[in-house]
């Protein structure tokens, strides 16, 4: 698995998803929903709504009863404004002002609950997300190593890949290789094994 894989998945031009859990399940599930939403838009002639994506995802995950190991956060802007949903692997959903899912969610939620406030400025919100995701990365070994942001407005969206990289490996300052003979061998004993062939069966292989 790649800890620097992209976890923000395209659904439509105004709706994106963040996936946690099994990366392959989240990738394929969001691709399927994205395809279905494009067909839905062509059929209705309307811009897809975030609530439609939420309903489609939760019905699909509920149908598989948790065998699709993907926890998904849906975010987007439609004709009714901005929306944020979370969909759990068994199909349950929530809608809250801020959300975090995955193995590092507890640390991220702690930062969000402490510092979130309504109607934040863009720069302030970006800094809060940077610190929340960094907390999730540093407090959990399975939460990736980089911070990616997707900013969605009614005018469009902006993707900030590699916005921060708090999980970069440091350089080794010393050498950890030791010369042969550094550790002394005090005793050496060689014990031969007495083996006896009890039965030997040769089975020819049919090559035709």
C-alpha positions in Angstrom: 0.0 0.0 0.0 1.1 3.6 -0.7 0.7 6.0 2.2 0.9 8.9 -0.3 -2.0 7.7 -2.4 -4.8 10.1 -3.3 -7.7 9.9 -0.9 -9.8 12.6 -2.5 -11.9 11.0 -5.2 -13.8 12.7 -8.0 -17.6 12.3 -8.2 -18.7 15.3 -10.3 -17.3 18.8 -10.9 -19.0 20.1 -7.7 -18.9 16.9 -5.5 -15.9 15.0 -4.2 -15.4 12.2 -1.7 -12.7 11.3 0.8 -12.2 7.6 1.4 -10.9 5.7 4.5 -10.5 2.0 5.1 -9.7 -0.3 2.3 -8.2 1.9 -0.4 -9.3 -0.4 -3.3 -12.9 -0.5 -2.0 -13.0 3.3 -1.7 -11.5 3.8 -5.2 -13.8 1.4 -7.0 -16.9 2.5 -5.1 -16.4 6.1 -5.8 -15.7 5.4 -9.5 -18.9 3.5 -9.8 -20.9 6.3 -8.1 -19.2 8.9 -10.3 -20.3 7.0 -13.4 -23.8 6.6 -12.1 -24.0 10.3 -11.3 -22.9 11.2 -14.8 -25.7 9.0 -16.2 -28.1 10.6 -13.8 -27.2 14.1 -14.9 -27.6 13.1 -18.6 -31.0 11.6 -17.8 -32.4 14.5 -15.8 -30.6 17.4 -17.4 -29.7 18.8 -14.0 -26.6 19.4 -12.0 -26.2 16.5 -9.5 -27.0 17.2 -5.9 -24.9 16.1 -2.9 -27.9 14.4 -1.2 -28.3 12.2 -4.3 -24.7 11.0 -4.0 -25.2 10.4 -0.3 -28.4 8.3 -0.9 -26.7 6.3 -3.7 -23.6 5.5 -1.6 -25.5 4.5 1.5 -27.9 2.3 -0.4 -25.0 0.5 -2.1 -23.0 0.0 1.1 -26.0 -1.2 3.0 -26.7 -3.7 0.3 -23.3 -5.3 0.9 -23.7 -5.3 4.7 -20.2 -4.0 5.5 -18.3 -6.3 3.1 -17.1 -3.2 1.3 -14.7 -1.8 3.8 -14.9 1.9 2.8 -15.8 4.8 5.1 -16.5 7.9 2.9 -16.9 11.6 3.5 -18.9 13.4 0.8 -18.5 17.1 0.3 -19.9 19.4 -2.3 -21.8 22.5 -3.3 -25.2 22.4 -5.2 -28.2 24.5 -5.8 -29.0 24.3 -2.0 -25.5 25.4 -0.8 -22.6 23.5 0.7 -23.1 20.0 2.2 -21.0 17.5 4.1 -22.0 13.8 4.7 -20.3 10.8 6.2 -21.2 7.3 5.0 -20.0 4.3 7.1 -19.3 0.8 5.7 -22.7 -0.6 6.8 -24.6 2.3 5.2 -25.3 4.6 8.1 -24.9 8.3 7.4 -24.4 11.6 9.3 -24.4 15.2 8.3 -22.3 17.6 10.5 -20.4 20.8 10.2 -17.1 18.9 10.3 -16.2 15.2 10.0 -13.3 12.8 10.2 -13.2 9.0 9.5 -10.5 6.4 9.5 -7.9 5.1 12.0 -6.7 8.7 12.8 -10.2 10.2 13.2 -10.1 10.5 17.0 -7.0 12.8 17.0 -8.4 14.8 14.1 -11.8 15.2 15.6 -10.2 16.4 18.9 -8.6 19.3 17.0 -11.7 20.1 15.0 -14.0 20.1 18.1 -11.6 22.4 19.9 -11.1 25.0 17.2 -13.9 24.8 14.7 -16.3 27.8 14.5 -18.9 28.7 11.9 -18.2 31.0 9.0 -14.4 30.7 9.2 -12.2 32.5 6.7 -10.6 30.4 4.0 -7.0 30.7 5.3 -8.1 30.0 8.9 -10.1 26.9 7.8 -7.1 25.6 5.8 -4.8 26.0 8.7 -7.3 24.2 11.0 -7.5 21.3 8.5 -3.8 21.1 8.2 -3.4 20.7 12.0 -6.3 18.3 12.3 -5.0 16.0 9.6 -1.4 16.3 11.0 -2.7 15.2 14.4 -4.3 12.1 12.7 -1.1 11.3 10.9 1.2 11.7 13.9 -1.1 9.8 16.3 -1.7 6.8 14.0 0.7 4.7 11.9 -1.9 3.9 9.3 -3.1 7.4 8.3 -0.8 8.3 5.4 1.9 10.9 5.5 0.7 13.9 3.5 -2.0 16.6 3.7 -4.2 17.1 0.6 -7.0 19.7 0.4 -9.9 20.1 -2.0 -11.6 23.5 -1.9 -15.1 23.4 -3.4 -17.1 26.6 -4.1 -20.0 27.4 -6.4 -17.5 28.8 -8.9 -15.5 25.5 -9.0 -12.9 23.6 -7.1 -9.2 23.8 -6.4 -7.0 20.8 -5.5 -4.0 21.4 -3.3 -2.0 18.1 -3.6 0.8 17.9 -1.1 -0.4 20.9 0.9 1.8 19.7 3.7 4.0 16.6 4.4 4.3 16.1 8.1 5.2 12.4 7.7 8.5 12.8 5.8 11.2 10.4 6.9 14.3 12.0 8.5 17.8 11.4 7.3 20.0 9.0 9.2 22.9 10.9 10.7 24.9 7.9 11.8 26.0 4.6 10.4 24.4 1.5 12.0 26.6 -1.1 10.3 29.2 -2.9 12.4 32.4 -4.6 11.2 32.6 -8.4 11.1 33.9 -9.7 14.4 32.5 -6.8 16.5 30.5 -9.3 18.5 32.6 -12.1 19.8 31.6 -15.7 19.4 32.1 -17.4 22.8 31.3 -21.0 21.9 30.4 -22.9 18.8 28.8 -26.4 18.7 27.8 -28.4 15.6 25.4 -31.3 16.2 24.9 -33.6 13.2 21.3 -34.8 12.6 20.8 -38.5 12.3 18.2 -38.9 9.5 16.7 -42.1 8.1 14.6 -42.5 5.0 11.6 -44.5 6.1 9.6 -44.5 2.8 10.3 -43.1 -0.6 7.5 -42.8 -3.3 8.2 -41.7 -6.8 5.1 -40.7 -8.7 5.5 -40.1 -12.5 4.0 -37.0 -14.0 1.6 -37.3 -16.9 2.9 -34.9 -19.5 0.4 -35.6 -22.2 
